Every structure is written in C-alpha cells, then in structure tokens.
C-alpha cells in the first residue's frame, strides 16, 4: 500500500502565518478615547487583537456598518468602513484618530515577518518549490513582500478582494493553485486557522497549523511545518 503523495508545492496564509501586525507605542501617543483619556497598554493590546484576529460580529455594530464588516475582505472601502466602525465601538470615536490607526494596517512597514519567514521562502524557492499565498485581505500584501525582498519568490497571490471569495471557499485556494501548476493533492497549506486555512483540505491539500503569537515566541514554526512534510531537508 502506498502512502499519500508528498507535497511538491506550498500555500501560506499571510496574517498570523508569514507576517504579523504588531503595534508600536508611538502609534497611540496622541490618540484618545471618547472621554479624552489615553489608551493604556492593555487597551492598546485589545484593540490590536480585535483588528488582526476578529471573530464574529463585534458588539455594537449594526446596519450598514454590519454589512461592511461582514464583507470587509471583499472590498477596500468596505474594509475601511468596517474597521472604523470597530474602532468606534472600542471607544475611538474621533474619526481622525481612528483613521490614523486604521491606516497603519495599510502601511507595509507595520507588518513584521516571523523569524523564519524570509529564510523559509528563500529555501523553498532555491529548492524549486512553487509558493503561493492565500489571504482574506482587502489590500495589496505584495507591497509587504517587496519591502522584505521576497515578492519574486512567490508564484501566486490569491487575495480575497481580488478573487471575490473568502477562505474557506474553495475558489480562493484554486486561484492560487492554478498558476502554480501543482495538483491540490501535492500541495501543503500552512496557516493559523483550522477553519479558514484548513479549508484547503477539502480540495485534497495537506494542512499544517501554526499559531499567531508574537514573532519572538515562534522562531521556527514555518520551518518545522515544511520540514515535517518533506518540502525541505531536516
């Protein structure tokens, strides 16, 4: 009896897998809540957590804001509207302050690579392993890749706002797989969400889960995942 076909290609999630949106104290230096008070470290951390790892519909978001939130990863304008609503609900009613923080998400320099991200992409490319990125996102993450010198290593980017589909919809995975020319059964998907990224398994991909933690707490997770699946030598 033969085992499963080993992977020949790899797909990565972006946020929480390859890169992480990590706040800096200076971002909040001049920002105030609705009472005029500064945001302390705990509130800063909670706001950033809700921005990068949102689950469900935030409390206090209704009507058009709710629609924008639900469809945020399909349209840049809805993304902005949804996140400004989230920040208002978190106590940042000053539109200028909320926009200032939201714009940090769009700034490529705000995204920090995990410690092994660049090395893993370089090693995979040097080994002629096709690489794709699949992301529920409403801005062009290629600018982040370019900032870190790895854009040319990635053969396909399937971004929800360009594809018109959100993980775990099979359509978005196919949009990355087709340009790579590797059958799903020979592709490993690496991501931080069992539900969204793990949806690649419905097409026959294998799946490796990594955890979205501060970059310093996860030095080798990507390398461990691709090595364990035989894409790189131990």
TAVENMO-V127076 format. One record per residue. RES is the residue in one small letter. OMEGA is omega in degrees with one decimal (* if undefined). NEAR is the number of other ideal C-beta (glycine too) atoms within 12 Angstrom. D_LAST is the distance of its C-alpha to the last C-alpha in whole Angstrom. Layout:
res = (RES & RES)
omega = (OMEGA & OMEGA)
near = (NEAR & NEAR)
d_last = (D_LAST & D_LAST)
This chain:
res = (x & x & x & x & x & x & x & x & x & x & x & x & x & x & x & x & x & x & x & x & x & x & x & x & x & x & x & x & x & x & x & x & x & x & x & x & x & x & x & x & x & x & x & x & x & x & x & x & x & x & x & x & x & x & x & x & x & x & x & x & x & x & x & x & x & x & x & x & x & x & x & x & x & x & x & x & x & x & x & x & x & x & x & x & x & x & x & x & x & x & x & x & x & x & x & x & x & x & x & x & x & x & x & x & x & x & x & x & x & x & x & x & x & x & x & x & x & x & x & x & x & x & x & x & x & x & x & x & x & x & x & x & x & x & x & x & x & x & x & x & x & x & x & x & x & x & x & x & x & x & x & x & x & x & x & x & x & x & x & x & x & x & x & x & x & x & x & x & x & x & x & x & x & x & x & x & x & x & x & x & x & x & x & x & x & x & x & x & x & x & x & x & x & x & x & x & x & x & x & x & x & x & x & x & x & x & x & x & x & x & x & x & x & x & x & x & x & x & x & x & x & x & x & x & x & x & x & x & x & x & x & x & x & x)
omega = (178.7 & 179.2 & 178.6 & 179.5 & 179.5 & -178.6 & 172.0 & 179.4 & -177.8 & 172.2 & 176.9 & 162.1 & -179.0 & -173.7 & -179.0 & -179.5 & 176.9 & -176.8 & -178.9 & 175.6 & -175.8 & -175.0 & 174.3 & -175.5 & -175.2 & 178.1 & -174.9 & -171.4 & -176.6 & -178.7 & -178.8 & 176.5 & -174.2 & 178.0 & -178.3 & -179.3 & 175.6 & 177.5 & 178.9 & -173.7 & -178.2 & 179.8 & 175.6 & -178.9 & -179.2 & 178.8 & -179.9 & 178.7 & -178.8 & 179.2 & -173.3 & -179.8 & -177.5 & 178.0 & 177.1 & -179.7 & 179.1 & 176.4 & 174.6 & 179.5 & -174.4 & 172.4 & -178.0 & 178.5 & 178.1 & 178.2 & 178.7 & -179.4 & -177.1 & -176.7 & -171.4 & -176.0 & 179.2 & -174.7 & -178.2 & -179.3 & 176.3 & 177.5 & 179.0 & -178.5 & -179.1 & -178.0 & 174.3 & 175.2 & 177.2 & -179.0 & 175.2 & -179.1 & 179.2 & 176.3 & -179.9 & -176.4 & 177.1 & -174.3 & 179.5 & 179.4 & 179.9 & 179.0 & 178.9 & -180.0 & 178.6 & -178.2 & 175.6 & 179.4 & -177.0 & -177.7 & -178.6 & -177.4 & 178.8 & -174.6 & -175.4 & 177.0 & 169.0 & -168.7 & -176.9 & -175.4 & -175.5 & -178.0 & -179.2 & 178.3 & 178.9 & -179.2 & 178.1 & 179.4 & 179.6 & 178.2 & 178.9 & 175.1 & 178.7 & -175.8 & 173.1 & 175.2 & 178.9 & -172.6 & 166.5 & -170.0 & -178.3 & 172.5 & -171.9 & -179.3 & 178.6 & 178.3 & 176.1 & 178.4 & -179.1 & -180.0 & -177.7 & 173.0 & -177.6 & -177.1 & -176.8 & 178.9 & -175.1 & -174.9 & -178.3 & 172.8 & 175.6 & -176.7 & -170.9 & -176.7 & 175.4 & -176.6 & -175.7 & 178.8 & -176.5 & 173.0 & 14.7 & 177.2 & -179.0 & -176.2 & -175.9 & 176.3 & 178.8 & -179.6 & 175.0 & -176.3 & -174.4 & 179.3 & -179.4 & 177.9 & 179.2 & -179.9 & -178.8 & -178.5 & 179.0 & -178.0 & 173.6 & 172.6 & 178.5 & -179.3 & -176.2 & -179.9 & 176.9 & -175.1 & -175.0 & -176.6 & 178.7 & 175.9 & 177.8 & -180.0 & 179.1 & 176.7 & 179.9 & 177.7 & 166.1 & -173.3 & 174.7 & -179.5 & 169.3 & -174.3 & 178.9 & 179.5 & 176.5 & -173.3 & -178.2 & -179.0 & -175.3 & -171.3 & -171.8 & -173.8 & -179.9 & 178.5 & 179.0 & -176.9 & -176.7 & 177.4 & -179.6 & 179.8 & 172.1 & -179.5 & 173.7 & 178.3 & 178.0 & *)
near = (3 & 5 & 7 & 17 & 19 & 21 & 36 & 28 & 40 & 50 & 53 & 52 & 49 & 46 & 41 & 38 & 45 & 48 & 39 & 34 & 38 & 29 & 29 & 17 & 16 & 13 & 27 & 28 & 15 & 14 & 33 & 22 & 24 & 18 & 12 & 13 & 13 & 20 & 31 & 16 & 14 & 12 & 23 & 28 & 20 & 23 & 36 & 34 & 24 & 31 & 38 & 32 & 24 & 32 & 15 & 12 & 21 & 29 & 17 & 18 & 27 & 16 & 13 & 16 & 26 & 22 & 19 & 28 & 35 & 24 & 24 & 35 & 33 & 27 & 24 & 24 & 18 & 24 & 32 & 27 & 29 & 35 & 39 & 34 & 35 & 38 & 42 & 29 & 28 & 33 & 27 & 36 & 20 & 22 & 18 & 16 & 29 & 32 & 20 & 23 & 40 & 35 & 22 & 30 & 38 & 25 & 19 & 24 & 20 & 29 & 35 & 27 & 35 & 39 & 23 & 30 & 41 & 27 & 25 & 38 & 38 & 23 & 24 & 39 & 24 & 15 & 22 & 17 & 34 & 31 & 43 & 41 & 47 & 52 & 45 & 41 & 40 & 33 & 34 & 23 & 38 & 25 & 22 & 35 & 30 & 18 & 20 & 26 & 17 & 31 & 23 & 14 & 32 & 39 & 30 & 32 & 36 & 39 & 37 & 38 & 28 & 28 & 30 & 18 & 26 & 33 & 42 & 27 & 24 & 25 & 23 & 39 & 44 & 29 & 30 & 42 & 36 & 24 & 22 & 33 & 16 & 33 & 18 & 31 & 21 & 27 & 42 & 45 & 50 & 46 & 41 & 35 & 31 & 19 & 20 & 36 & 40 & 26 & 30 & 43 & 27 & 22 & 30 & 23 & 39 & 33 & 37 & 36 & 27 & 38 & 24 & 29 & 20 & 20 & 27 & 14 & 15 & 27 & 19 & 22 & 31 & 42 & 30 & 23 & 37 & 39 & 26 & 23 & 29 & 22 & 38 & 29 & 13 & 11)
d_last = (26 & 23 & 20 & 20 & 19 & 15 & 15 & 16 & 17 & 17 & 20 & 20 & 23 & 24 & 26 & 24 & 21 & 20 & 23 & 26 & 29 & 30 & 34 & 35 & 39 & 41 & 40 & 43 & 45 & 48 & 47 & 49 & 50 & 53 & 55 & 54 & 52 & 48 & 45 & 44 & 40 & 40 & 42 & 39 & 36 & 38 & 39 & 35 & 34 & 36 & 36 & 32 & 32 & 35 & 36 & 39 & 42 & 43 & 46 & 49 & 48 & 51 & 52 & 51 & 48 & 47 & 47 & 45 & 42 & 42 & 41 & 40 & 37 & 39 & 41 & 41 & 44 & 44 & 41 & 43 & 46 & 43 & 42 & 45 & 46 & 44 & 44 & 48 & 47 & 45 & 48 & 48 & 51 & 52 & 51 & 50 & 48 & 46 & 45 & 44 & 41 & 40 & 40 & 37 & 35 & 36 & 35 & 32 & 32 & 32 & 28 & 26 & 22 & 19 & 18 & 14 & 17 & 17 & 14 & 12 & 15 & 15 & 12 & 13 & 16 & 15 & 13 & 17 & 16 & 19 & 19 & 22 & 23 & 26 & 28 & 31 & 33 & 36 & 35 & 33 & 30 & 29 & 31 & 28 & 26 & 28 & 29 & 25 & 25 & 22 & 25 & 25 & 21 & 22 & 24 & 26 & 27 & 29 & 31 & 34 & 37 & 36 & 35 & 38 & 36 & 34 & 31 & 31 & 33 & 31 & 33 & 31 & 28 & 29 & 30 & 27 & 26 & 29 & 28 & 24 & 26 & 23 & 24 & 24 & 22 & 19 & 19 & 17 & 19 & 18 & 21 & 22 & 25 & 25 & 29 & 28 & 25 & 24 & 27 & 25 & 25 & 28 & 27 & 25 & 22 & 19 & 19 & 16 & 19 & 18 & 21 & 23 & 24 & 25 & 22 & 22 & 21 & 18 & 16 & 12 & 13 & 13 & 9 & 9 & 11 & 9 & 6 & 8 & 10 & 8 & 9 & 6 & 4 & 0)
